[in-house]
């Protein structure tokens, strides 16, 4: 009886690594935007479209950023945020 091959794991794209300084800057910009209640545009790894809205909560326990726009809440993992910018 021939040996049975194990199914191969699907390779997922790995999130790009960023150094501590970049992560710290992203964190500071998120806190500032929440305190000022200003709108932000987040470039998120793995999403084709950016996430835009007002930060309503920074969940440190689950490491999620809650962004709200037009009553719709989007929860974005902090480690997936690649860039934070203000709307033009």
N, C-alpha and C positions, 0 to 999 in steps of 0.2 A: 504494500500500500504506500503510495507516494506521500511525502510530508505535506501537511496543509500549511499554506502560506498565511501569515497574519496580514490582516488588512493594513494598508499603509495609512499613516496619519496624514490628514490634509494639512498642508503647511499654511499657516496664517501669516499675513504680513505682520512683521514686528513693528511696534511703535518706535519711532526714532528716539534715541536717547538724547537728553539735554543735560547740561551741567547744572550744578546747584544755583549758580548766579542767575541763569535764565528762569529756572523754576521759581526762585525767590522774587524776581521781577514780575513774573506773571501773577504770583500771589499778591504782591503789593498793589498791582493795578486792579485786581479783582476787589480787594478790600476797599481801595479808594473809590471805585465805581459804586460799590454798595453803600458806602457812607454818604456819598454825594447824590445818591439815587439817580445816577446818570445812566444813559443807555450805552451798551457796548456791543461790539461785534466780535464773536469768538470764532477763530479758525480751529476746527476740531478734527483731530486725526480720525480718518475712517469715514468722514462725512463729506459728501460732495458740496453741500450747501453750508455756509456759515450759520451760526446760531446768533440771532440778534434779539436784544431785549434788555430789560432791567434786571439786575441781580437782586433777588429778594431774600436769598439765604445762602450762606456758605456753611455747608454741613461738614464739619471737621471730622466727625466720627466716621461717616461713610465716604468722606473725601469727594463730595458731590457739590457742584455749583448749580443752584436753582435759578433759572432765567425765565422771566415771564414777559410775554408780549401778547396784547389783546386777550388777556385772561387765560392764555394757554401757557402751561408750565412745562419747561424742558429741564431735565436733570442731566448735567454733563459731568462725567468723571474728570476730576482735576487733572489727572495725568494725561488725559487725551487732549487737553487744551494746548494748542501749538502757538497761538498768538491772540493777544487782546488789543483791540483798537476801538477808537471812538468813531461813530458814524460821521461821514463827511458833511 
